[in-house]
């Protein structure tokens, strides 16, 4: 199977995830700016999750652009990633509706951590199928950035029970480090 079909399916799922998240934002009753104030936590959690979905979409697109073949293992690893990302609307809504309280902030971190692990599994599965001299292996190497991100989530999750604002700051910082599309893959793409 070609990677284009897997990429198209993943694009559709990610688009649905974003749509579900935005539908969770309730229209305020009132016509002035004060009516928007109660929606601020939900809106901020939506923005953060939108950025995360965008990051995964961008990096997934780059990874699939150099993937030569898709096997059953790659399909299942991709579905595993999509499963964790599909939980983002729930975690986003819960965290926003509860004004970034401890448990919802920790659960949000669990979803981010599991999505990061799933993305790593997908990467390793593709590399295992394509070999150590694959473009993907050359691009990601030891994946220090991915490992540091997962460790940051792992630290933020228990921290959310004591200092939820610090855990949220960690989530934002990790997102900021990934905001620019992964240039490691762009460097190994054949020049046209």
Secondary structure, DSSP 8 states (H G I E B T S, - for coil): --HHHHHHHHHHHHHHHHHHHHHTS---SSSSGGGGGGGHHHHHHHHHHHHHHHHHHHHHHHHHHT-----HHHHHHHHHHHHHHHTHHHHHHHHHHTTT-HHHHHHHHHHHHHHHHHHHHHHHHHHHHH-TTSHHHHHHTT-HHHHHHHHHHHHHHHHTTT-HHHHHHHHHHHHHHHSS--HHHHHHS---
